[in-house]
Amino acid sequence: MIRETSYDEVFDAQTHFRLIMDSMARPGKLNVLNGVAIQPPDSLNRASALIGLGLLNADVSFFVARNATAITTYFTVNTASRPAPAAEADFLFLHGNDSPQHLDAAKPGTLTYPDTNAFVIIDVASISLHPDQTTEPRLQLTLSGPGVNGQQTVFVAGLNEALLTTLRDKNAEYPLGIDTILTDQNDQILCIPRSNRFVVGGL
C-alpha cells in the first residue's frame, strides 16, 4: 500500500482544513482541494482522500462503503485511524450511487453531545454552480440556512437522490444530524452542514 510521502501532515492538512471550514461556513460555495500528488485507491475521489488525510487520526474511526479493503488499508497506513461499523464510525466515506443504508446508520449525536455526530464524505461525479456544465443526469440542490445569503443552487451529477432523502431525515431535528461533504472528480468540495436545509429537483 502506498505511503503518501508527498503529503505534508502539517502544511497540507492545515491548508485543506481551512478550505473545508470555509465551505462548511458557506454552504453552496465550491472550494478545490489539490496541490498534492497523492495516489488514492480506485473508487475514492482525490478530494475525499485529502479530506481523510487531513481529518483522520489515531483518535477517530472511519467506515468505507466501497473498495473497503484497499481504502481501509490506505487510511490506516497514512493516518493511524481505525475502521469501524457505519453506526459507530466518526467519518463515513460513501459513493454517490450507494444505497442509503449506511448513511441511515450514521450516528447523529445526542442532545447532550450533538458534536458526537458522524461526518459523511460522499464521492460524486461532478458539482457545478451552472446547469449546463455537464451532459450527465444531475440533481439540483437549493440550499438555505446559516451561511447562505437567501438561497444557493448547485447541480450535482452522480448522486443517488435516496441519499439526500435520508440526509434530510437525519437532519430534521437540529442540533442532531450529519455534517456532509460532497467531493467530485475535479477535486471540488461542497459542504452541507446539519444546520442547513435543501430542496432537490432533477435535470
N, C-alpha and C positions, 0 to 999 in steps of 0.2 A: 504494500500500500504506500502511496506517495506521501512523503512528509513535505509539507509546503514550506520549504526553506526560504522562499522569496517573500513570505508574508511576515511583516513586522508586527509582533504581538502588542507593541505599544503604539507606534505611529499609525499603522494601518487601522488597527482596532479603534483608536480614538477618532480618526477621520471618518470612518464608516458609522461609528456610534453617533457622531454629531449629525450626519445625514439622516440616519434613522430617526433620531429625535426631532429633527426639523420636519420630516414627513409626518411623524406622529402628531406634532403640534399643528400641522397644516394639512388636514385630510384633503385629498384631492390633488395635492402637489406631487409631481413626479421628480424624484431625485435619481441619480445614476451612481451605482456602486461599481467602480472599476479601478484601474491603475495598478493592479496587482496581477502578475502572470501565474495564476493558480490553475490546477488541473483537477477539478472535481469529478466524481464518478458520473457515469451516464445517468440520465433522468433527474439530474439535480441542476437547476439553473445556477450560473456562476454567482449571481447576486445572492441567491439563497445560501450558497456555500460561504460567501463572505459574511453574511449575517451570522451563520453558525460559528465561523472562526472568530468573529468579534464578540459574540454574546455568550457562547457556551464556555463553561469552565468546570473544574472539579466539583463545584458546589451545586451544580444543576444537572437535571436529567433531560433526555430528549427521546422522541419517538419518530420513527421513519416509516412511511407507508409503502414506498416503492423502492425496489433495488436495495432492500433493507440491509443485506449483509455488507455490501460494498460501502454504502453511505454510513452505516453504523461504524464500520472499521475506520473510515476516513475521519469522522468526527472524534472518535475515541483516541486515535493516534495523534490528532492535531490539537485537541482541546482538553483531553483528560476527563471530559464529561462522560456520563454513563447512560446507556439505553434503559428505557422503562416502558411499561404499557401505556397506551394512549390516555387512560384515565388517571395516571399518576404523573405523567411527564410534565416538566416545566415548559418545554418547547416541542411543538409538533411540526414536522416537515411533511406536507401533503402535496399532491398534484391536483391541478385544476379539474381533471376528469375523474377524480376519485369519487366514490360514493360518500355520503355524509356520515357514515357510522363512526369513523374515528373522531371527526370534529364534534359529533354529538357527545362522545365520551369525554371530551376535554374538560378539565376542571375549571369552573367559573369563579373560583374564590368563595369566600364566605362573607357574611355581613360584618363579622368582626375583623376579618383579614381579607378584604377584597383584592389586595395586591398579591395574593397567592394564586391568582388565576393563571391559566396557561397562555402562552404566546404562540400563535399559529402562523407559519410561513407557508404560503401556497404558490407553487410554480404554475404560471400560465404562459401562453404563447406570446401575447403582446398586450401592452397597455398604451392608450393614446388619449390625448385631450380632444382629438378630432375624429369624427366618424368615418372619414374617407381614407384613413391611412393603412387599411388592411382589407383584403378581399375575403378574409375568413369570417364565418359567423361570429358575432360578438354580442355581448351584453352591454347595455347602457346602464351605468350606475350613477344615480343622482344623490350626492352626499349632502347632509346638513348637520348642524350641531356645532359644538365648540371648535373654534379654529377655522370655521368655514364662513366666508362672507356671503351670507344668504344661502346659495346652493352652488355646488360644483359638480359638473358632469364629466365622467370619464367613460372610456369604451374599452372593454376587455374581451380578448379572444382566448379561447382555450380554457373556459371556466364553466363548470357544471352549476347550473342555477340552483340545484338542490343544496349545494354547499352554502350559497348565500341565504337560502331559506332557513337552513339550520343555524347559521351565524346570527341571523336576525332574531331567531327564537332564543338563542343562548344569551343575547344581549338585551333582552326585553326588560330585565329587572336591574338596571344600573343602580349601584356600582358593581353588581355581579356581571360577569361576562368574559368575553375573549377578545384580546387585542390581536389584530391580524395584519400581516404584511403580504401583499401580492408582489411577486417578482416576475419579470418577463425575460425573454431570450435576448433582449437588448440591454440587460443589466439595470433596468429601471425598477424602482420600487414604488408602491402605493400603499399607504397605511390607512387602516380602518380601525380607529380606537373603539373600545367598547362603549364610550360615551356618545358616539355618533350614530346617526340613523341614515338609512339609504332606501331608495326605491329602485326597482330593477325593471328594465324593459329590454326586448330583443331587437336586433337589427339584422 
